[in-house]
């Protein structure tokens, strides 16, 4: 790795630069778990229902608020609050599908507008629950830091969250490829009418898709809660990230979204470490526009004729 | 035919006269509100021009910001007078839009929506990042106000007249554009793109034309806004404001020229009435948005017709019984 040593003068500084480099790889990898969880839900919902869920970042935010409210305020055990957060967000998702997206089935723009309405309502609810003050913090339930090779520092909290993210994504993969419901879900996302002709109830599949997508968002929020600042507007960054990852990965491709999450998380962490967060987001957005121009199908997407 | 024209002209002049008298009977902060409302009318109508081709962009608020920043920088740092920096604001927005056409109009539908959002957010984050000309998150303050004779444009009422005159002229131009051959072609590009292409209409050109023209007018609106407030910040043109534009246009009804205006006026006045529920206001907006898209998909402008339909059906039933 020659790049970091470019601006290091002596041997000792080279070692420091190398440590920072390796630490950034570790941080980025851990970050990718959140990105993937948030993006996978967006992809599922878009794939099955054709709706861009603008409120997806707010679903993550509600997950984080649930943990803050129950764990930090009312000292419920952390693991239980994760489950509750997933349930709360799943219920919100199911309500959105039943009362908003289903009547708007043939009007993708209508679905998008509805989700923007939900976005506002959830933000205000969060403000009502948590107050308008400064961002909330949740003390990490898992204390301590694992030290690898005497310089790589991984807090147990982050280790826990990446482990759970990977497990959740593995479960989702198993669900989609090894169960009948998962097959049905993929069938609906490929061709809704043909799937209906095979006797698949597409309304029920939509319900399951949004439930799974929302559950992933809730989990992402719950895992993120102890590691970030919680405020009603945190969904904004989440949705930007999810858009970038979805587009770069290829719209409608779950594996593409996961791969893009890892790549983008590493990229974002590196640019944030060596420059700053704003530059990281700007360049991420520019990469996304570039992908849209040069290769609109993304990494793993397929070409769809009109 | 000419009867309708005369009637419309009379109605319009009454409306304008009423608007001209109105600020004298308002409190100070309501006068401010009225200025922003008239500016926002220009914003929504110019947005409608972009959407005529069927592409919903999410960059319109940022294009307004481009005009605002251009005018602020030109008048503050180059010392240009408002009367020069103001048209240049529109021109700058149009140039930026023209450059963006190349990447953006390679996409349509969902991809265009996301692509325009990304491009806009990248521009907005650049205002935050490049502190040297743009001033970071706190933006640019102490923007000089217009100078003309001895009129004090720091006062709301003279500035309101300035805004009213400029916006009226812009609306007239936008109306003429929509009714012209170009406007009709834009409609054709939206509803029957392959057919339009088959008779030799270059859809790419017309999409770009609508986008550039819309951006020009919204750039003017941005300049009008910040020369009154005196400061320009990236926050004023974030996705939140873009969503408001979308809501105004959709709730008002994007199928007609006056639907968008109606949406902006009605929702802004409602919003002003809900001022005491400060925190709840976005949720009220969200609820109105959801209800109108579910139950009034053609917007407020379709309300009279639908009411008429309901009543005539009722009276029809009465006659039968």
Interface residues (C-beta under 8 A of the other chain):
Chain A: X52 X100 X103 X104 X107 X108 X109 X110 X112 X113 X114 X116 X117 X118 X119 X120 X121 X123 X124 X125 X127 X128 X132 X236 X240 X243 X244 X247 X251 X278 X279 X281 X282 X285 X286 X288 X289 X292 X293 X296
Chain B: X56 X103 X106 X107 X110 X111 X113 X114 X115 X117 X118 X119 X121 X122 X125 X126 X128 X129 X239 X243 X246 X247 X250 X279 X280 X282 X283 X285 X286 X287 X289 X290 X293 X294 X297
